[in-house]
Amino acid sequence: MSNIQAFTTTEPIQVDRAVSFVTSSSYGATNLFTGTVRNSHNNRQVEGITYDGHRVLADKTLQSIAAEAHDKWPEISIYLSHFIGRLGVGEISVIIAIGSPHREPSFAACRFIIEQLKMRAPIWKQEHYVDGSSDWLPGHSLNK
C-alpha cells in the first residue's frame, strides 16, 4: 500500500521523514508518537538500550500491524519504524506517525499500533546501566 511505510532501521529515526510521509492537504490531523530511551527503569539508572530483533520477521510484523490498522481506519496514512541497535538516553527507538482527515482515527490507530507492536514484534531490548551491568527485559517470545 502506498500510504503505509513500516520497517526496522539501523539508522537514526527521522521525525521529519515520518511527518512528511503522512502529511496531505486532505488531512486535518497528524498524530505523532515517539518512544525514547529514558534514564531510569525500576529504580536503576540507565545509560542506554540495545534493541535486537529478527529483522525479516520484525519487518513483516510491523507491516502486518500497519495493514491491520489501515483495515480498521482505511482513511489514514501510516509511518511506523523501530530502531535496531544501541541507543543512548533520549534517542528515539520507535516512531508512529498517522495522517487522517480527523483526529479520532489518528489517535485510535496510533494507540492500536503501539500496543500491537509491544505484544507481537520480535524485537528485544537489553538495558545498560551506569554501574556497568545490563539486563535483557521480558518481551515478545517467538514461541507464542
Secondary structure, 3 states (H helix, E strand, C coil): CCCEEEEEECCCCCHHHHHHHHCCCCCCEEEEEEEECCCEECCEEEEEEEEEECHHHHHHHHHHHHHHHHHHCCCCEEEEEEECEEEECCCEEEEEEEEECCHHHHHHHHHHHHHHHHHHCCEEEEEEECCCCEEECCCCCCCC
